[in-house]
Every structure is written in C-alpha cells, then in structure tokens.
Amino acid sequence: MSVRIVDIARTAGVSPATVSLALNGKPGVGDDTRRRIAALARKLGYRPLRPAGRPARPGESICLLHVARHGHTVNRDHDVFIADYIDGLGQASKQAGLKLEIATFKHTPIAEIIERAEQQPGAGLVVLGTELSTADVAAFSAVGRPLVFLDTWCDFLPFDFVDMNNRDAVFTVVSHLAARGHRRIGMVKAGAADGGWETRNLRLREEAFVESLARCGLPFEDRFVFATDSTFHGAHDDMLGILRRGAELPSALFCANDIIACGCLKALSAQRVRVPHDVSLVGFDDLPLAAVSDPPLTTVQVSKAEMGRTAVQLLVGRISGENTAPPVKVLVGGRLVERESVRLLTDAARAAAGEAKAPRGRAAAEGPPRARDPREGGRGRLERR
C-alpha cells in the first residue's frame, strides 16, 4: 500500500496540513520541521500521486467530491441545483480532454473525506464546498494534489475558490423591493432546525441583507427576520408555526433560497396570506420549482454551469503548472428574474400596511397585518390587531 500524507503526519507527530505544506514548499512551516518531514517522507518511500506541473494526459480524470456534511442544503431538494454544477464541470472537462468522476460523501467525518480524497484517482479535485466550514476547508491542506473549491470561499486559506457573489445579488433584491415601494422588508433565513450546522453562502446572504437595507436607507427590524429549516418541508412547517403564533409580517420577505421560499409560500397560502397582495416574496437560485410555483417566484439566477466551467479551467491551469499565480477567489454575479411574487406598492398601499412616514387614521392605529386564522371562516385576508 502506498504511503500517504496522513501516514507521514502520524509518524512525525504533526498535522497532515503541516506535512502538505512542507512537501509542497509552501510557507507556514519552520525549516527544521520541513527538513525532518522531507527526510521522513524519503525514508517511508512516499511518492506524490502525480508529479507537480505535469500536463494532464488525454483521457485522464478529475474528480468532483460531492460532500453533504449535514444534508440541510445538499439534499434531494437541491438535486437540480447540483446537477447544474455537474453540467458545467462535465462540459469543461470534456473540452480539456479529461473525464469527470464523482465521489459522494454523506454525513462523513472530514478526516475520512480527506483520507479517501487522497486515494481518488485523477489529476486534481473539485470540492463541493456548500456545507463545509472554514475548519473543514483548512483540513484539505493535507491533500497533495491540485484542487478547487466550488460554491464557497474562505478568507486566509491558500486555495482557489469559485462562488456566487452573494452580496451583490442580495443588494439587487433589496433595491428592487425598495424601487417597488417596499419600506418594511424582512428575511426568512436558514437555521431553525439545527443551529449547529453551517452553510456559508446562506450566512453571507443574511449579512448582505442587513448591509443592503442600510445602503438603501431602509431600517432593519429584527422582528421581521424569521428562521426556518432549509428543506422544503422543514421551511413549510417552521413558517406555519411562525404564522400560527401570530407573527407580524412586513410588506416583503426575502428568502435565503428558493426551497425556503417555496416552503414558506405553501405555509402562507395555508394561512390565507396572499402573495403578492398581502406580502411579496423573493427567493434565490432560480430553481425550476420557482417558475411553476403559484404565483411564479421572483428570484436570483446565478449560472451554476458557468461556475462549474470556471472551476475546471482553474484546476487545469494548476494541474499543468501554467497557472502559478497566488490562489484566487472568483465570484460569479447573478441577475434578478422578475415574475409575479412582488407587488408594486403605492403610497396608499404603504399607508395601509403601516409604512407611511406619518400614518393617520384607522389603518395606522390598527397596526401591521397578521395572518388570519382559517378557522375563523370568511374570505382569506389579513387581519389587523
């Protein structure tokens, strides 16, 4: 059996990341430690999986590590989302004369993922980083071959990343809602089911939402930020509970992704809260489900296939040694897809929703809308306190 980086690390009493840095000539390791690790690698008969800087041979493969650490985002609800990445990866691999292989990891400890990644054949790796924490990404320093992370990025780590530009995309959403007359804008974020899991892109969207409100001169109101699970059924159940507890609603809600948005849409409909008449709704990802929801969902489209192609192009450059530049972080922009889930608010409509600067009359006194309890009968509408 061939000697692996983890074997050298175990014998030397250091981390696999330290061994990887030492053997690849990267900074962060003292000279004495570097020499000791190099000598130990020679003694154990360590051989890199492929010589650095050798062009990939025609027909050689690269491997996508399809990682679902907790399954709250990388799951069956998002199969289409992941398929778009694979389409882009496959197209670019074919153009480069490479085969694309896929290795899937579900709820697998990161140490085991790293060990199996070292054993994967091929010239390089693309790692689906959707559910990886910063510590998870850092652990890949132990992998002694070129790799690129897709659908995440981390500061201060010496890897190539390809991700979507969450901040710009969320600003596009908030500024669109503001332009349509909305002044009280809330968000449905991910995270109600288990506060211990991490999906970096969803957290970045939450941060960008707060920043975008400030940039648009709009107030941030914590009471209009709701948390749900990021699966369809989980988002539906969580939002249903929120509505049944009588939560006040803003005039518009931005949802962290389309799955959450569609789950919330179903819950709103069940409570006779009309979209967009009573509350406008915007998603993120432009999944096929968004186009056929009732009403069709306004959302953000990011080319996942383009992100996949970009990841392969970066990887091929690293494999061949032609790209010797420092690690890069590529952010791919998105565009707003306008459908029928956002209402244009007039001054009168804002006043009725409690959004006027100086509200008067009964509507202002009665306060913002709440979901009507369907057991009360009558036509579906918003009740006021």
VOGU-3710 file (C-alpha; in Angstrom, 3 decimals, decimal comma):
1> msvrivdiar> 0,000/0,000/0,000  1,357/3,461/-0,910  2,441/5,872/1,814  0,006/8,737/2,375  0,396/12,200/3,852  -1,601/11,103/6,894  0,899/8,272/7,457  3,818/10,714/7,437  1,915/13,051/9,764  1,196/10,244/12,218
11> tagvspatvs> 4,838/9,163/12,276  6,174/12,710/12,554  3,685/13,727/15,214  2,389/16,701/13,242  -0,832/17,512/11,410  -1,469/16,394/7,809  -1,703/20,085/6,886  1,863/20,641/8,146  3,119/17,700/6,082  1,353/19,012/2,984
21> lalngkpgvg> 2,827/22,497/3,413  6,304/21,081/3,952  6,273/18,720/0,967  4,761/21,302/-1,371  7,246/24,015/-0,452  4,598/26,344/0,958  5,158/28,837/3,776  3,963/28,226/7,321  6,471/25,523/8,327  9,837/26,040/10,033
31> ddtrrriaal> 12,998/24,990/8,206  13,902/22,283/10,729  10,393/20,788/10,571  10,412/20,955/6,771  13,733/19,082/6,576  12,601/16,493/9,119  9,367/15,805/7,224  11,197/15,588/3,879  13,668/13,083/5,313  10,885/11,017/6,840
41> arklgyrplr> 8,952/11,031/3,551  12,006/9,702/1,722  12,577/7,043/4,384  8,962/5,853/4,183  9,026/5,803/0,386  6,407/8,500/-0,126  5,605/9,315/-3,755  3,215/12,122/-4,794  0,141/10,886/-6,639  1,267/12,852/-9,692
51> pagrparpge> 4,339/14,983/-10,364  3,663/18,691/-9,948  3,354/20,647/-13,158  2,818/17,663/-15,436  0,142/18,337/-18,083  -2,890/16,120/-17,720  -2,847/13,279/-20,200  -5,751/12,876/-22,659  -8,378/10,677/-21,055  -7,075/11,317/-17,561
61> sicllhvarh> -9,727/12,187/-14,991  -10,550/14,829/-12,449  -12,856/14,099/-9,536  -15,738/16,042/-8,007  -16,036/15,437/-4,276  -19,790/15,741/-3,726  -19,856/16,445/0,013  -23,007/16,624/2,153  -21,721/17,263/5,668  -25,118/17,751/7,312
71> ghtvnrdhdv> -27,638/17,470/4,477  -29,628/20,613/5,290  -28,634/22,179/1,954  -27,064/19,420/-0,151  -30,086/17,129/-0,347  -32,754/15,886/-2,765  -34,479/19,272/-2,760  -31,348/20,711/-4,366  -30,568/17,913/-6,838  -31,281/20,217/-9,788
81> fiadyidglg> -29,023/22,870/-8,284  -26,116/20,406/-8,018  -26,872/18,989/-11,480  -26,202/22,421/-12,991  -22,744/22,430/-11,411  -22,080/18,950/-12,769  -23,171/20,027/-16,264  -20,625/22,841/-16,252  -17,900/20,628/-14,823  -18,616/17,933/-17,412
91> qaskqaglkl> -18,596/20,350/-20,356  -15,300/21,936/-19,367  -13,700/18,583/-18,565  -14,623/17,248/-21,987  -13,205/20,319/-23,687  -9,941/19,793/-21,798  -9,812/16,105/-22,797  -10,493/14,947/-19,255  -13,029/12,590/-17,730  -15,154/13,715/-14,803
101> eiatfkhtpi> -15,620/11,277/-11,934  -17,822/11,898/-8,895  -17,262/10,659/-5,350  -20,170/11,224/-2,947  -19,830/11,682/0,818  -22,902/11,885/3,054  -22,523/12,681/6,753  -18,908/11,532/6,538  -16,314/12,764/9,076  -13,948/15,253/7,484
111> aeiieraeqq> -10,878/13,144/8,349  -12,336/10,232/6,380  -13,177/12,516/3,439  -9,572/13,740/3,377  -8,181/10,206/3,542  -10,438/8,981/0,734  -9,710/12,103/-1,330  -6,030/11,159/-1,307  -6,960/7,749/-2,677  -9,113/9,066/-5,515
121> pgaglvvlgt> -7,523/8,585/-8,948  -7,086/11,538/-11,230  -5,078/14,667/-11,810  -6,992/17,003/-9,491  -10,092/17,567/-7,389  -13,078/19,903/-7,399  -14,619/20,013/-3,927  -18,274/20,962/-3,495  -17,893/23,267/-0,517  -21,562/24,166/0,092
131> elstadvaaf> -21,724/22,597/3,544  -18,053/22,851/4,515  -16,986/25,022/7,448  -13,759/27,015/7,410  -12,128/24,296/9,511  -13,295/21,647/7,030  -11,763/23,566/4,134  -8,493/24,071/6,011  -8,226/20,299/6,525  -7,797/19,852/2,764
141> savgrplvfl> -4,257/21,212/3,126  -3,379/17,570/3,706  -4,347/16,640/0,135  -1,228/16,631/-2,009  -2,684/17,499/-5,381  -4,340/20,449/-7,149  -7,874/21,243/-6,004  -10,522/23,949/-6,371  -13,459/24,614/-4,042  -16,863/25,240/-5,610
151> dtwcdflpfd> -19,854/27,033/-4,025  -17,959/28,523/-1,103  -14,981/30,699/-0,269  -12,925/31,338/2,869  -10,579/34,114/3,850  -6,950/33,431/4,747  -6,790/29,931/3,220  -4,414/29,199/0,302  -6,892/27,574/-2,092  -8,719/28,507/-5,283
161> fvdmnnrdav> -12,445/29,181/-4,805  -15,341/29,705/-7,221  -18,528/31,020/-5,662  -21,518/33,248/-6,384  -21,436/36,926/-5,498  -23,963/36,809/-2,680  -23,570/40,406/-1,542  -24,178/41,975/-4,933  -27,080/39,613/-5,628  -28,831/40,346/-2,339
171> ftvvshlaar> -28,394/44,082/-2,878  -30,132/43,628/-6,236  -33,084/42,009/-4,417  -33,382/44,671/-1,721  -33,002/47,574/-4,139  -35,656/46,007/-6,395  -38,096/45,755/-3,496  -37,325/49,323/-2,471  -37,940/50,503/-6,032  -41,324/48,761/-5,924
181> ghrrigmvka> -42,277/50,844/-2,907  -41,474/48,468/-0,045  -40,081/50,056/3,113  -40,601/47,255/5,638  -38,617/44,338/4,250  -37,914/41,158/6,193  -35,972/37,969/5,609  -36,502/34,257/6,051  -33,070/32,850/6,853  -31,928/29,269/7,242
191> gaadggwetr> -31,190/27,661/10,552  -34,217/26,860/12,684  -33,837/23,080/12,691  -30,274/22,877/13,988  -28,174/25,864/14,972  -25,013/23,760/14,789  -24,758/23,421/11,005  -23,059/25,812/8,640  -23,840/26,836/5,082  -21,585/29,768/4,376
201> nlrlreeafv> -23,473/31,147/1,390  -26,707/31,308/3,365  -24,963/33,146/6,172  -23,416/35,580/3,679  -26,893/36,325/2,314  -28,113/37,122/5,802  -25,208/39,523/6,348  -25,708/41,051/2,908  -29,398/41,602/3,640  -28,600/43,819/6,635
211> eslarcglpf> -25,935/45,695/4,661  -28,260/46,194/1,685  -31,044/47,644/3,819  -28,622/50,210/5,201  -27,318/51,048/1,726  -30,891/51,587/0,538  -31,660/53,784/3,541  -34,163/51,311/4,985  -34,479/50,208/8,611  -33,511/46,753/9,796
221> edrfvfatds> -36,132/45,275/12,130  -35,150/42,088/13,890  -38,807/41,112/14,409  -39,098/40,706/10,625  -36,260/38,151/10,435  -37,599/34,605/10,652  -35,606/31,356/10,759  -36,662/28,098/9,139  -35,090/24,845/8,103  -33,623/24,929/4,592
231> tfhgahddml> -35,548/21,891/3,306  -38,934/22,374/1,620  -40,976/20,517/4,233  -38,955/21,945/7,099  -39,384/25,516/5,851  -43,116/24,935/5,394  -43,576/23,519/8,888  -41,445/26,197/10,550  -43,181/29,069/8,754  -46,585/27,575/9,522
241> gilrrgaelp> -45,680/27,623/13,192  -44,477/31,219/12,939  -47,734/32,320/11,317  -49,907/30,427/13,784  -48,154/32,214/16,636  -49,465/35,466/15,164  -46,206/36,907/13,837  -46,414/40,355/12,289  -45,445/40,399/8,623  -43,629/43,096/6,657
251> salfcandii> -44,783/44,017/3,175  -41,989/41,914/1,587  -39,859/38,911/2,538  -36,539/37,887/1,012  -35,897/34,155/1,423  -32,357/32,764/1,591  -33,075/30,330/-1,254  -35,892/29,102/-3,486  -36,538/25,953/-1,453  -37,189/28,050/1,650
261> acgclkalsa> -39,284/30,488/-0,404  -41,496/27,744/-1,838  -41,952/26,111/1,561  -42,956/29,487/3,002  -45,273/30,146/0,061  -47,174/26,968/0,843  -47,438/27,922/4,520  -48,625/31,442/3,685  -51,282/30,030/1,380  -52,452/27,638/4,108
271> qrvrvphdvs> -52,925/30,614/6,437  -54,701/32,614/3,722  -51,933/35,169/3,410  -51,928/36,141/-0,244  -48,715/36,512/-2,262  -48,078/39,147/-3,501  -51,208/41,065/-2,417  -50,576/40,720/1,335  -46,836/40,039/1,318  -44,303/39,966/-1,521
281> lvgfddlpla> -41,813/37,108/-1,697  -38,378/36,780/-3,353  -36,137/33,707/-3,496  -32,582/32,922/-4,586  -31,194/30,318/-7,053  -33,865/30,258/-9,814  -34,624/26,569/-9,429  -37,245/25,128/-11,836  -39,661/24,991/-8,907  -39,648/28,800/-8,734
291> avsdpplttv> -41,045/29,169/-12,262  -44,015/26,854/-11,647  -44,963/27,942/-8,131  -48,251/29,772/-7,571  -47,574/32,601/-8,081  -44,323/32,214/-10,056  -41,466/33,342/-7,836  -39,221/36,349/-8,385  -35,697/35,134/-7,646  -31,981/35,496/-8,336
301> qvskaemgrt> -30,393/33,457/-11,119  -26,714/32,540/-10,892  -25,150/30,415/-13,628  -24,078/27,306/-11,771  -22,886/25,778/-15,039  -20,588/28,771/-15,590  -19,244/28,360/-12,071  -18,524/24,700/-12,823  -16,721/25,583/-16,046  -14,649/28,210/-14,248
311> avqllvgris> -13,639/25,711/-11,566  -12,350/23,243/-14,168  -10,427/25,967/-16,022  -8,697/26,955/-12,793  -7,952/23,333/-11,954  -6,482/22,534/-15,373  -4,153/25,511/-15,033  -2,963/24,279/-11,651  -2,528/20,718/-12,905  -0,393/21,762/-15,854
321> gentappvkv> 1,645/24,246/-13,865  0,769/27,009/-16,325  -1,081/28,894/-13,601  1,478/29,741/-10,924  -0,344/32,808/-9,618  -1,370/33,015/-5,955  -4,717/31,412/-5,081  -7,752/33,234/-6,439  -11,355/33,727/-5,351  -13,709/34,016/-8,310
331> lvggrlvere> -17,180/35,442/-7,578  -19,792/34,954/-10,310  -22,575/37,546/-10,436  -26,300/36,903/-10,662  -29,332/38,595/-12,165  -32,849/39,169/-10,918  -35,587/37,141/-12,603  -38,836/39,074/-12,188  -42,017/37,025/-12,039  -45,302/37,550/-10,186
341> svrlltdaar> -44,500/37,342/-6,462  -43,646/41,023/-5,879  -46,299/43,714/-5,621  -45,849/47,338/-6,660  -46,836/49,359/-3,594  -48,467/52,748/-3,961  -48,413/55,380/-1,209  -51,908/54,301/-0,208  -50,873/50,659/-0,025  -47,849/51,526/2,124
351> aaageakapr> -50,065/53,511/4,465  -52,465/50,586/4,778  -49,512/48,344/5,617  -48,318/50,742/8,292  -45,378/52,009/6,223  -46,283/55,670/5,771  -43,870/58,214/7,266  -46,663/59,910/9,183  -49,562/57,424/9,197  -53,066/58,595/10,029
361> graaaegppr> -56,448/57,095/10,531  -57,720/53,701/11,420  -55,271/51,675/9,323  -52,288/53,218/11,071  -53,822/52,830/14,501  -54,674/49,204/13,931  -51,072/48,253/13,235  -49,378/45,910/10,758  -51,052/42,838/9,232  -51,190/39,405/10,800
371> ardpreggrg> -52,115/36,066/9,308  -55,793/35,234/9,598  -56,714/32,032/11,364  -58,562/29,942/8,740  -60,824/28,555/11,468  -62,473/31,990/11,700  -64,061/31,458/8,277  -64,752/34,148/5,705  -62,597/35,156/2,794  -58,869/34,991/3,074
381> rlerr> -57,381/38,342/4,007  -55,047/39,939/6,533  -56,410/40,813/9,914  -55,124/43,772/11,902  -54,590/43,938/15,621
//
